[in-house]
Amino acid sequence: MPTGAPAGSSCSSACRRSSIPLPFDDRCAAAYGRVAAATRAAERSHRSRVADLLIAATALAHRLPLYTRNPDDVAHLSGTLDVVAV
């Protein structure tokens, strides 16, 4: 890693180069309904977390784990989705 580069920047660059964007399709929309319902059932506001829940729904629809730095924000989804703290 070059001197003065932010920690993790080489990993971040490598991840961006090897990442394939996932579409938000009808499966993701259906998964969003499940994620939003689970959020409401946990008595949490789904409206203030729309972007996070869209990401969670995309992971759920594509059967991928959700990697997050804020696992407490999505702890209520652990029965619905594989949540991995990083």
C-alpha positions in Angstrom: 0.0 0.0 0.0 1.4 3.4 -0.9 2.6 5.6 2.0 -0.1 8.0 3.2 -2.9 5.9 1.6 -5.9 5.3 3.9 -6.0 2.0 5.7 -7.9 -0.6 3.7 -7.7 1.4 0.5 -6.0 -1.4 -1.5 -8.7 -3.8 -0.4 -11.4 -1.3 -1.2 -10.0 -0.7 -4.7 -9.7 -4.5 -5.3 -13.2 -5.0 -4.2 -14.5 -2.3 -6.5 -12.6 -3.8 -9.5 -14.1 -7.3 -8.9 -17.6 -6.2 -7.9 -20.6 -6.9 -10.1 -23.6 -4.7 -9.4 -26.7 -6.6 -8.5 -30.0 -5.4 -10.0 -32.9 -4.3 -7.9 -35.6 -6.4 -9.5 -39.0 -7.9 -8.6 -37.4 -10.4 -6.3 -35.7 -7.6 -4.4 -39.0 -5.7 -4.2 -40.7 -8.7 -2.7 -37.8 -9.1 -0.3 -38.1 -5.5 0.6 -41.6 -6.1 1.8 -40.4 -8.9 4.1 -37.5 -6.8 5.4 -39.8 -3.7 6.0 -42.4 -6.0 7.7 -39.7 -7.4 10.0 -38.5 -3.9 10.8 -42.0 -2.8 11.7 -42.6 -6.0 13.7 -39.5 -5.1 15.7 -41.1 -1.7 16.4 -38.4 0.1 14.4 -39.0 2.7 11.8 -38.5 1.5 8.3 -38.9 5.0 6.8 -35.6 6.3 8.3 -33.7 3.3 7.0 -34.9 2.9 3.4 -31.4 2.8 1.8 -30.2 0.2 4.4 -33.3 -1.9 4.0 -33.0 -1.8 0.2 -29.4 -3.1 0.5 -30.7 -5.8 3.0 -33.5 -6.8 0.6 -31.1 -7.1 -2.3 -28.8 -9.4 -0.2 -31.9 -11.5 0.8 -33.2 -11.8 -2.8 -29.9 -12.9 -4.1 -29.3 -15.2 -1.1 -26.2 -13.4 0.0 -25.1 -12.4 3.5 -25.3 -8.8 4.5 -22.0 -7.4 5.6 -22.3 -4.4 7.9 -20.4 -2.2 10.2 -23.6 -1.6 12.2 -25.0 -5.0 13.0 -27.2 -3.6 15.8 -29.1 -1.7 13.1 -30.2 -4.9 11.4 -30.1 -7.3 14.3 -33.9 -7.7 14.0 -33.3 -9.3 10.5 -31.0 -12.0 11.8 -33.7 -14.7 11.5 -34.5 -13.5 7.9 -31.0 -12.7 6.6 -27.5 -13.8 7.4 -26.0 -10.7 9.0 -22.1 -10.5 9.2 -20.5 -7.9 11.3 -17.3 -6.4 9.9 
